[in-house]
Amino acid sequence: MAEEKHDAQEVKEILGVVSTEIPKLLEAISSSMYSKENAENLAKSVASFYKSMKEAGMDDKQAFEMTQKFMANFSLGGMIGQVFQGKPWESARKEKDDD
């Protein structure tokens, strides 16, 4: 019983650290990603990407959909979602299987 209380206390301490440190980490990442300079560079990249899709012969709808997917790669939420969905690893596995 004493061991269970000790384990519960350890879990409580770990969760306490996680609940304070993860928000700080996410804030730091978010601040660095969404600075004015980074926002301007992202806007230029997105515009260039859309333009290249149009020049490649895509219609407006196709170019817009591809640009949305492109932009998702720069979104913190999109990145986290891909990690939890396993997408980075799926594409790496797919590329490896294609070899």
Secondary structure, DSSP 4 states (H G I P E B T S, - for coil): -HHHHHHHHHHHHHHHHHHHHHHHHHHHHHHHHTSHHHHHHHHHHHHHHHHHHHHTT--HHHHHHHHHHHHHTT-HHHHHHHHHHTHHHHHHHHHHHH-
